[in-house]
Amino acid sequence: MTSDLIVDVSAREISMAVLEDQKLVELQRERRDLAFAVGDIYLGRVKKVMPGLNAAFVDVGYKKDAFLHYLDLGQVYGAQQKLLEIIDKQRAIPPLSKVVSAHQDLPKEGKIADHIRGGQYVLVQIVKEPISTKGPRLSAEISLAGRNLVLVPFTDKVSVSSKIKSSEERARLKQLMLSIKPKNFSVIVRTSAEGKKASELDQELRKLVRRWEESLNKLSKAVKAPKIIYEEASRALGVLRDTFNPSFQSIQVNDKDFYEDIREYVAQIAPGREEIVKLYNGQVPIFDETGVTKQVKALFGRTVTYKSGAYLVIEQTEAMHVVDVNSGNRSRNSSEQETTAVDVNMAAAEELARQLRLRDLGGIIAVDFIDMHEPKNRQLLHEHMVKLMSGDRARHNVLPLNKFGVMMITRQRVRPEMRIITEEKCPTCMGTGKMKSSVLFTDQIEAKLLELVAKQHLTYINVHVHPYVAAYLKKGLLLSIARQWKLKIARGIRVTPNQSLAFLDYKFLDKEGNDIELTED
């Protein structure tokens, strides 16, 4: 299996697509002004304590107060509070040994009102981004994630990922971490650390400790909550950190600054492989050039076709997601009902595992597979689904088929679901069903170009239109409409096909790829 990462950087957002064997399996979009991302650490202020929920609402600067449950305080919450008290009094960072030895672990069963009061400052980390009308979900158990290690302050132990099966390797990694880690820090060894050299792990551990110390230095100054004290790496670097492996063949990015950041990061985590990072300079949008846009259009609809006419219907309700598996016209071509059901269900499981990652579906997912009468086939389907989901980084649980033929899947949700509307509203009639004559479309674009050149004195305008329209505008080498615009309006006019646009939609971009503001019609 080969993997590729495509990074599309625009003025408003960053989009990242992970392809496995040229198939889109993961898509993430991050606004450039995004805050409150998973992993960010804040100094927050308790707004109110809710004894009935055994939780508190904390102000971290978001429009909705964040939620902190008693169980998310962690056993070392007392050490964190002691640290904040000393910093507040002395304006200096005390050694962790001084605060760790001075606290008692919180009981697992307790009441939040006994430990938190309104107006109190707390050190918290985002564990779930704001979703719908809810604010962020918080935890007071702080950790800093790296490529191979996770650093956890205030405790003193070493844990090794259970996915590392070799007992010799597990023992080596544990002994190594015990010998190099600082006191009063715990280390979680991630699966990617398997086989890594001691020098590489030591370098990463030092970097994580340095990040923690830099974060604490922000607290030593006179700051008031809410205040961010540690910000996770950009989502692009986060995707690389969690997914990069030897199967990566290329990483393409269309922005020079991000290209240099990603290249530098790859050089750190995989020395010698930075050559796979490539800067894309083409005129056609990078997602169009690599085929990502076409796959997005095909995969994000309500109905997803996957094999020989079979298809999934994916619906979202307030409480859960529901997936219906349909054989389509497959049933017409087979006389063996059980064989057809097994074949369709197995293929549906593969597409479903892909869709869960791609759309980042979370919570409860109910899947109505085609009925199978043989118990061995039902067991085979469950085992197949478990195997397919084993590569999913989100925590999940797959239950066997119940007597109604429904499989229940739970999947961790830490970010809003990826929802992309694939149906295109007509940009001319805006869904009313009435529009100007299409023969006037090119005249409308030409009038806008004349206006931009005359009023904004632009010398370069990149006109993005649907590929069919672009082909029409470029038809005829010497007498094409696009060439006439160059001669008549400005020589810097370019016509670029863009698959993400509707048929009669268009937009104008400048040299840097930023949208050019248009006046209303």
Beta strands, then each sheet from edge to edge (+ up, - down):
strand 1: 3-9
strand 2: 13-20
strand 3: 23-31
strand 4: 41-50
strand 5: 55-59
strand 6: 66-69
strand 7: 121-128
strand 8: 137-139
strand 9: 144-145
strand 10: 149-153
strand 11: 158-160
strand 12: 185-189
strand 13: 227-230
strand 14: 248-253
strand 15: 277-279
strand 16: 303-307
strand 17: 310-316
strand 18: 320-326
strand 19: 363-368
strand 20: 396-398
strand 21: 406-411
strand 22: 460-465
strand 23: 492-497
strand 24: 506-509
sheet 1: 3+ 2- 1+ 14+ 15+
sheet 2: 6+ 5- 4+ 7- 8+
sheet 3: 6+ 5- 4+ 13-
sheet 4: 9+ 10- 12+ 11+
sheet 5: 16+ 17- 18+ 19+ 21- 20+
sheet 6: 23+ 22+ 24-
end
